[in-house]
Amino acid sequence: MRHHCSICYEYLFDSLKQTTVLNCGHTMHSHCLREMLKHDKYSCPICSKSVTDMSRTWRKLDEEIEATVMPGNYRYKKVWILCNDCNDTTEVFFHAMGQKCSHCQSYNTRAVAPPVLPR
């Protein structure tokens, strides 16, 4: 706990407020975590891993994506993504609503440049 809260930046070791250790191992005040969730922020501010079980949200997003047809010029477009939850880099089909990690099924992803192959 010799770190600062990543939200309010108070030194946690000296703090009298209750702290929480996230699944990723980072720490913050419990109150700061509740405020973060109340403002629809569900990822760690340090490493971007999901801080709660998002599987129900991902299933709803699956249904929405399945019901939303992409325009022809985007239908077969592929992009490279980095999953913030499992750190896997994969190539997936682009969708305006989000890109799903094929390894852990999370939508907590971001687009990245294609990997450079060694010559």
N, C-alpha and C positions, 0 to 999 in steps of 0.2 A: 504494500500500500504506500510505498514511498514514491508516489506519482501524483500528478495533479488531475483533478476531475477534468475530463475532456470537454465538458460543457461550460462550467463556470470557472474553471481553472483554479479552484481552491486546492491547496495542498492536502491530500487525503490523509496523510499520516497524522497531521495535527487536527484534523476536522473532528468535530463532535457529532456530525451528521452521519446517518446510516449510509453505508456504501454497498454497492452491488458489483459482483464480478460477472461480467458477461461471458457467454459461451466461448468467445474468442480469447478470453483471458484478460481483456482490458477492464479497468475499473472506473466507476463513476459514482456519484451520489445517487441513492435510490430516488430521491426527489427529482433530480435532473433527468434520470431515465424516464420517470413517469411523465414529466413535461415533454420530453422528446417524443414519446409515443403518442401523447395527446395531440401533438402537432404533425402526426402522420409520418414521422421519421423512424424507420424500422431497421436501420443499419448502424453499425458502430461508426462513430465519427472519426475513428483513427484508421481502421482497416476495412471498413465497408461491409463486413460480414453481417448477415441478418442477426438481429438480437432476439427475435422471437420465432416461434414455429410459424412459418408462412405457407405451409402446405395447402391450407384451405384457400388462401388467396390465390396461390398458383393454380389450383384446380379451376377456380372461377375465371381466371385469366385464360386458361386453356379453352374453356367453353366460349369465351368472347372472341378469341382469336380464330377458333374453328368456324364461328358464325360470321366472321368478317373476311370477305373475299378481297384480296389485294388486286390492284389494277394490273393489267397484263405485263407492263414493263417492269414491275416489281415482283411478280409472282414467283419467278425462279431465281431471283437475285440472292446470292449468298454473301454472308459477311463473316468475318472472324470475330469471336467474342472471348472475353476473359470473364469467367464466373467469379464473382466476389466471394461466394460461399465456399467453393471447393478448389479455387485457383486453377481450374482446368481451362485450357485454351482450345477452342474447337471452331469449326466452320459450320454455320447453320444457315437456314433460310431466313432472309430478312422479313420482318413484319413490323408495321408501324406501331403496334401496341406493345412490342417487346420481343426479345430473343431469349429462347429457353435453352439452358445448359443441357446438353444431351447426357452428361455424366450424372448430375445430381437432381435434375428436373427443376432447378431454380430459375427464376426470371431476374434475379439480382445479378445482372450482367452488364458489361459495357463493351462497346465496339473497340477493337484494337486493330493495328496494322497486321497484315499477314506475316507469319513467321518467315524469317530469312533463312534459306537453305544454304548450308556451307558449300563452297565451290570445290 
